[in-house]
Amino acid sequence: MYKKRLILWVVSMVFCSMLLAQQVGELSNQKVSLNSNTHVNTAVQILEYFSMAETGKKVINMSSFNGNINVQISDIHWRTALDLIVLRNKLLLEEGAGYFAIKDLVQEIGEETSQELIEKLALQKDALAKQIRIKAVAVLADRSYIKNLGVDWSTVANGKVSIDAGFAGASQFVSPLTLSGSGTGSLGKYTVDINTVINAIESNSNGSILAEPTILVSSGKTGHIQVGQDISIKTSDEAGNTMDTFFSTGIILDVTPTLVEVDGEELIILNLSIERSSGQPSAVSTIITKSTSSTELVLYDGEETVIAGLFDTDEVKTRAGIPILKDLPWWVFGIRYLAGYDSYEKKEREFIITLKAEVVDTALKRARQDRISKIEE
């Protein structure tokens, strides 16, 4: 009877030990998520729970820092989360026997060395960050042609736009993608690729591509593109000295992409500002005409979108009448006035910007892939 109880007790202890080991193992594999507004002391308590379960070490905040962690922690290992919190708030992590201690960086290594280390860590972080390639196409199109096409820019989604296509006769009809803006019949609404619309505008001589800039920007950094020129305006200071003040004109694009991960998907938040401007100097003053737009977009990797609705009016003067006679000087008996006339035509144009955002691997990963491809060759 005693032996049976002893065996039963041993079996129970072994089962409990296996169950406890399994629970600890599961705990060690668990990841942590913390909001950026979480106080550092609360974060330390949460991370200490995981640290004690996995390593048996306490987490102690010995620094003077007493604010929020200022970094979004989303489903990552507790040790990586601890490193991110320390790096984001310019602190130092010291690991010892039985503890992880968070300390002030300046107190440990001196203020001058601390600043150098912070700059070095920041550069390393930027070098290891993914980049975003922004492709832009700037188009100036005849607004009446756009209206005849029936393009509805508000329907842009997944790189496509809705149009109400038309055609100018059965002999000219090939497919809905012919996009004849002077059609006499209606084909109904179709969804076509944005680039198809742009190509149709240019091929029908109802617009032109002004610029196609491409820029590679690190996440959280600002990229600047200018296609144009700087014009100078002369001004005088208080002493009467003449000075040149420069203003940027042309197509100017400022974009700040931020890469975030939501439910395992990489999304790109784009803060951008677009300007199209031109300067008209005169003897009295210089007039700078501007069309500007600024917005914030959320795109997925490889998605294309459009910013439209910027209009201007161009007045074109043409001379019509009897050839040769209409172009004679005024002093030749005034024949030019009898044989010809001047006509003025106002054309309303729409400024369209297409944007495509693509996530690019880090420079380190690209370098390694390039090295591997060279070896395989």
C-alpha positions as CSV (number, residue, x, y, z in Angstrom):
1,M,0.0,0.0,0.0
2,Y,2.8,2.4,0.9
3,K,4.7,1.6,-2.3
4,K,1.6,2.3,-4.4
5,R,1.1,5.7,-2.7
6,L,4.8,6.5,-3.3
7,I,4.6,5.6,-7.0
8,L,1.4,7.6,-7.4
9,W,3.1,10.6,-5.7
10,V,6.2,10.3,-7.9
11,V,4.0,10.1,-11.1
12,S,2.0,13.2,-9.9
13,M,5.2,15.2,-9.3
14,V,6.6,14.3,-12.7
15,F,3.3,15.2,-14.4
16,C,3.2,18.6,-12.6
17,S,6.8,19.3,-13.5
18,M,6.1,18.6,-17.1
19,L,3.1,20.8,-17.1
20,L,5.0,23.6,-15.4
21,A,7.8,23.3,-17.8
22,Q,5.4,23.5,-20.7
23,Q,3.7,26.6,-19.3
24,V,7.1,28.3,-18.8
25,G,8.2,27.3,-22.3
26,E,5.0,28.8,-23.7
27,L,5.5,31.9,-21.6
28,S,9.1,32.3,-22.9
29,N,7.8,32.2,-26.5
30,Q,5.1,34.8,-25.9
31,K,5.4,38.2,-27.4
32,V,4.5,41.6,-25.9
33,S,2.5,44.6,-27.2
34,L,2.7,48.0,-25.6
35,N,1.2,51.3,-26.6
36,S,3.6,54.2,-27.1
37,N,1.7,56.1,-24.3
38,T,2.5,53.4,-21.7
39,H,4.5,54.7,-18.8
40,V,8.0,53.4,-18.5
41,N,7.4,52.0,-15.0
42,T,4.4,50.1,-16.2
43,A,6.4,48.8,-19.1
44,V,9.2,47.7,-16.8
45,Q,6.7,45.7,-14.6
46,I,5.3,43.9,-17.7
47,L,8.7,43.1,-19.1
48,E,9.9,41.9,-15.8
49,Y,7.2,39.3,-15.7
50,F,8.4,37.8,-18.9
51,S,12.1,38.2,-17.9
52,M,11.6,36.4,-14.6
53,A,9.8,33.5,-16.4
54,E,12.5,33.1,-19.1
55,T,15.8,34.2,-17.5
56,G,15.0,34.6,-13.8
57,K,16.3,38.2,-14.0
58,K,14.5,41.3,-12.6
59,V,14.1,44.5,-14.7
60,I,15.0,47.7,-12.8
61,N,14.6,51.3,-13.9
62,M,17.6,53.1,-12.3
63,S,17.4,56.1,-14.7
64,S,15.9,59.5,-14.2
65,F,13.5,58.9,-17.1
66,N,9.9,59.0,-15.8
67,G,7.8,59.4,-18.9
68,N,6.0,57.4,-21.6
69,I,8.0,54.8,-23.7
70,N,7.3,56.8,-26.9
71,V,7.6,53.7,-29.1
72,Q,4.8,51.4,-30.4
73,I,5.5,47.8,-29.5
74,S,3.5,45.4,-31.6
75,D,3.8,41.6,-31.0
76,I,7.6,41.3,-30.5
77,H,9.7,39.4,-28.0
78,W,10.1,41.1,-24.6
79,R,13.9,41.4,-24.9
80,T,13.6,43.2,-28.3
81,A,10.9,45.4,-26.8
82,L,13.2,46.3,-23.9
83,D,16.0,47.2,-26.3
84,L,13.7,49.4,-28.4
85,I,12.5,51.3,-25.3
86,V,16.0,52.0,-24.2
87,L,17.2,53.1,-27.7
88,R,14.2,55.3,-28.3
89,N,14.6,57.2,-25.1
90,K,18.4,57.5,-25.2
91,L,19.0,55.2,-22.2
92,L,21.5,52.5,-21.4
93,L,20.7,48.8,-20.6
94,E,23.1,47.0,-18.3
95,E,22.8,43.2,-17.8
96,G,24.2,41.7,-14.7
97,A,23.8,38.6,-12.5
98,G,20.1,38.4,-11.8
99,Y,19.0,41.8,-13.3
100,F,18.5,44.1,-16.3
101,A,19.2,47.7,-15.2
102,I,18.0,50.7,-17.2
103,K,20.4,53.6,-16.6
104,D,21.0,57.2,-17.9
105,L,23.4,57.2,-20.8
106,V,25.1,60.5,-19.9
107,Q,25.8,59.4,-16.3
108,E,27.5,56.2,-17.5
109,I,29.8,57.3,-20.3
110,G,29.9,61.2,-20.2
111,E,27.9,63.8,-22.1
112,E,30.2,64.2,-25.1
113,T,30.7,60.4,-25.7
114,S,27.0,59.9,-25.1
115,Q,26.1,62.3,-28.0
116,E,28.5,60.5,-30.3
117,L,27.0,57.1,-29.4
118,I,23.4,58.5,-29.9
119,E,24.3,59.8,-33.4
120,K,26.0,56.5,-34.2
121,L,23.0,54.4,-33.1
122,A,20.7,56.7,-35.0
123,L,22.7,56.2,-38.2
124,Q,22.8,52.5,-37.7
125,K,19.0,52.5,-37.2
126,D,18.5,54.5,-40.4
127,A,20.8,52.2,-42.3
128,L,18.8,49.1,-41.2
129,A,15.4,50.7,-42.0
130,K,13.4,49.8,-45.0
131,Q,13.0,52.5,-47.7
132,I,10.1,53.6,-49.8
133,R,10.4,54.4,-53.5
134,I,8.0,57.1,-54.7
135,K,7.3,57.3,-58.4
136,A,5.4,60.4,-59.6
137,V,4.1,61.4,-62.9
138,A,3.0,65.1,-63.5
139,V,0.5,65.6,-66.3
140,L,-1.0,68.8,-67.7
141,A,-4.2,67.8,-69.6
142,D,-7.1,69.6,-71.4
143,R,-9.9,69.7,-68.9
144,S,-12.6,69.4,-71.6
145,Y,-11.0,66.2,-72.9
146,I,-11.0,64.8,-69.3
147,K,-14.7,65.6,-69.0
148,N,-15.5,64.0,-72.3
149,L,-13.8,60.9,-71.2
150,G,-15.9,60.8,-68.1
151,V,-13.0,60.3,-65.8
152,D,-14.1,60.4,-62.2
153,W,-10.9,60.8,-60.1
154,S,-12.8,60.3,-56.8
155,T,-13.2,56.6,-57.8
156,V,-9.4,55.9,-57.8
157,A,-8.7,52.6,-56.0
158,N,-6.0,50.0,-56.4
159,G,-4.3,51.9,-59.2
160,K,-7.6,52.0,-61.3
161,V,-10.1,54.7,-62.1
162,S,-13.7,54.7,-63.3
163,I,-14.5,56.3,-66.7
164,D,-17.6,56.8,-68.8
165,A,-16.0,55.9,-72.1
166,G,-17.4,56.9,-75.5
167,F,-16.6,56.4,-79.2
168,A,-16.9,58.3,-82.4
169,G,-18.4,55.6,-84.6
170,A,-18.4,51.8,-85.0
171,S,-15.4,51.9,-87.4
172,Q,-13.3,53.5,-84.7
173,F,-14.4,51.3,-81.9
174,V,-11.9,48.7,-80.8
175,S,-12.4,48.3,-77.1
176,P,-13.4,50.3,-74.1
177,L,-9.7,51.2,-73.7
178,T,-9.6,53.3,-76.9
179,L,-10.8,56.2,-74.7
180,S,-12.1,58.5,-77.4
181,G,-12.9,61.7,-75.7
182,S,-14.9,63.1,-78.7
183,G,-17.3,60.1,-78.9
184,T,-20.9,60.3,-80.0
185,G,-21.9,57.0,-78.3
186,S,-21.7,55.8,-74.7
187,L,-20.1,52.5,-73.6
188,G,-21.1,52.9,-70.0
189,K,-18.8,53.0,-67.0
190,Y,-15.5,51.0,-67.0
191,T,-12.7,50.7,-64.6
192,V,-9.3,51.1,-66.3
193,D,-5.7,51.5,-65.2
194,I,-4.5,55.0,-64.4
195,N,-1.6,54.7,-66.8
196,T,-4.0,53.9,-69.6
197,V,-5.8,57.2,-69.1
198,I,-2.5,59.1,-69.0
199,N,-1.3,57.4,-72.2
200,A,-4.6,58.2,-73.9
201,I,-4.3,61.9,-72.9
202,E,-0.8,62.1,-74.3
203,S,-1.4,60.1,-77.5
204,N,-4.4,62.2,-78.4
205,S,-2.4,65.4,-78.0
206,N,-4.7,66.6,-75.3
207,G,-2.0,66.9,-72.7
208,S,1.6,66.3,-71.9
209,I,3.8,64.7,-69.2
210,L,5.7,67.5,-67.5
211,A,7.9,65.3,-65.3
212,E,8.4,61.7,-64.1
213,P,10.6,62.0,-61.0
214,T,11.5,59.0,-58.8
215,I,12.9,59.3,-55.3
216,L,14.0,56.8,-52.6
217,V,13.2,57.9,-49.1
218,S,13.8,56.2,-45.7
219,S,10.8,55.7,-43.5
220,G,10.1,58.8,-41.4
221,K,12.4,61.0,-43.5
222,T,11.3,63.8,-46.0
223,G,12.1,63.7,-49.7
224,H,12.1,66.8,-51.8
225,I,11.8,67.0,-55.6
226,Q,11.8,70.2,-57.7
227,V,11.5,70.3,-61.5
228,G,11.8,73.9,-62.4
229,Q,14.0,76.9,-61.5
230,D,14.7,79.4,-58.7
231,I,13.9,83.0,-59.6
232,S,15.4,85.9,-57.8
233,I,13.7,89.1,-56.7
234,K,15.8,92.1,-55.8
235,T,15.0,93.7,-52.4
236,S,16.7,96.3,-50.3
237,D,17.7,96.0,-46.7
238,E,17.6,98.8,-44.0
239,A,20.9,100.2,-45.2
240,G,19.7,100.4,-48.8
241,N,21.8,97.5,-50.1
242,T,20.3,95.5,-52.9
243,M,19.8,91.9,-52.2
244,D,18.6,88.9,-54.2
245,T,15.9,86.8,-52.6
246,F,15.3,83.4,-54.4
247,F,12.0,81.7,-54.7
248,S,11.6,78.1,-55.9
249,T,9.1,77.6,-58.8
250,G,8.1,74.7,-61.1
251,I,6.8,71.3,-59.9
252,I,7.7,70.9,-56.3
253,L,7.0,67.7,-54.3
254,D,7.7,67.2,-50.6
255,V,6.9,63.7,-49.3
256,T,7.3,62.0,-45.9
257,P,6.5,58.3,-46.0
258,T,6.2,56.3,-42.8
259,L,6.2,52.5,-42.9
260,V,3.9,50.7,-40.4
261,E,2.9,47.1,-40.0
262,V,-0.8,46.3,-39.3
263,D,-1.9,42.6,-39.0
264,G,1.2,41.5,-40.7
265,E,0.7,43.8,-43.7
266,E,3.1,46.7,-44.5
267,L,1.2,50.0,-45.0
268,I,2.7,53.3,-46.1
269,I,1.5,56.6,-44.6
270,L,2.3,59.4,-47.0
271,N,2.4,63.1,-45.9
272,L,2.8,65.0,-49.1
273,S,2.7,68.6,-50.4
274,I,2.6,69.4,-54.1
275,E,3.1,72.8,-55.7
276,R,3.0,74.0,-59.3
277,S,4.2,77.5,-59.7
278,S,5.6,80.0,-62.2
279,G,7.1,83.4,-62.0
280,Q,6.4,86.4,-64.2
281,P,8.9,89.2,-63.7
282,S,8.1,92.7,-64.7
283,A,9.5,96.2,-64.3
284,V,7.4,96.9,-61.2
285,S,7.2,93.5,-59.4
286,T,7.3,89.7,-59.9
287,I,4.1,87.7,-59.8
288,I,4.4,84.1,-58.7
289,T,1.4,82.0,-59.7
290,K,0.8,78.9,-57.5
291,S,-1.4,75.8,-57.4
292,T,-0.8,73.8,-54.2
293,S,-2.2,70.7,-52.6
294,S,-1.3,68.9,-49.4
295,T,-2.8,65.7,-48.0
296,E,-2.1,62.5,-46.0
297,L,-2.6,59.1,-47.7
298,V,-2.4,55.5,-46.6
299,L,-1.3,53.1,-49.3
300,Y,-0.2,49.5,-49.4
301,D,3.0,48.3,-51.0
302,G,2.8,48.9,-54.8
303,E,-0.5,50.8,-54.8
304,E,-0.9,53.8,-57.1
305,T,-3.1,56.8,-56.6
306,V,-3.9,60.2,-58.1
307,I,-4.1,63.8,-57.0
308,A,-6.1,65.9,-59.3
309,G,-8.3,69.0,-59.4
310,L,-5.7,71.7,-59.8
311,F,-6.8,73.9,-62.7
312,D,-5.4,76.9,-64.6
313,T,-6.5,78.8,-67.7
314,D,-4.2,79.3,-70.7
315,E,-5.1,82.0,-73.3
316,V,-3.9,81.3,-76.8
317,K,-3.8,83.9,-79.6
318,T,-4.1,82.7,-83.2
319,R,-4.0,84.7,-86.5
320,A,-6.5,83.5,-89.1
321,G,-7.4,84.7,-92.6
322,I,-6.0,84.7,-96.2
323,P,-2.5,83.2,-96.2
324,I,0.4,85.8,-96.7
325,L,-2.0,88.7,-96.9
326,K,-3.1,88.3,-93.3
327,D,0.5,88.6,-92.2
328,L,1.5,91.8,-94.1
329,P,2.8,94.7,-92.0
330,W,0.2,97.3,-91.0
331,W,1.7,100.0,-93.1
332,V,1.0,98.0,-96.4
333,F,-2.3,99.9,-97.0
334,G,-3.9,98.1,-94.0
335,I,-4.4,95.0,-96.0
336,R,-3.7,92.7,-93.0
337,Y,-6.8,94.1,-91.3
338,L,-9.0,93.3,-94.3
339,A,-7.4,89.9,-95.0
340,G,-7.2,88.5,-91.5
341,Y,-8.2,88.7,-87.9
342,D,-6.9,87.7,-84.4
343,S,-8.8,85.1,-82.3
344,Y,-8.3,84.3,-78.7
345,E,-9.0,80.9,-77.2
346,K,-9.1,80.1,-73.5
347,K,-8.2,76.6,-72.5
348,E,-8.8,75.3,-69.0
349,R,-6.2,72.7,-68.1
350,E,-6.0,70.3,-65.2
351,F,-2.8,69.4,-63.3
352,I,-2.7,65.7,-62.4
353,I,-0.2,63.9,-60.3
354,T,0.0,60.1,-60.1
355,L,1.9,58.6,-57.2
356,K,3.1,55.0,-56.7
357,A,4.7,53.8,-53.4
358,E,6.8,50.7,-53.2
359,V,8.6,49.2,-50.2
360,V,12.3,48.5,-50.8
361,D,14.5,46.2,-48.7
362,T,17.2,47.7,-46.5
363,A,20.5,48.6,-48.0
364,L,22.2,45.8,-46.0
365,K,19.8,43.2,-47.4
366,R,20.2,44.5,-50.9
367,A,24.0,44.4,-50.6
368,R,23.9,40.8,-49.4
369,Q,21.6,39.7,-52.2
370,D,23.8,41.4,-54.7
371,R,26.8,39.6,-53.3
372,I,25.0,36.3,-53.5
373,S,23.9,36.9,-57.1
374,K,27.5,37.7,-58.1
375,I,28.8,34.5,-56.5
376,E,26.1,32.4,-58.3
377,E,27.1,34.0,-61.6
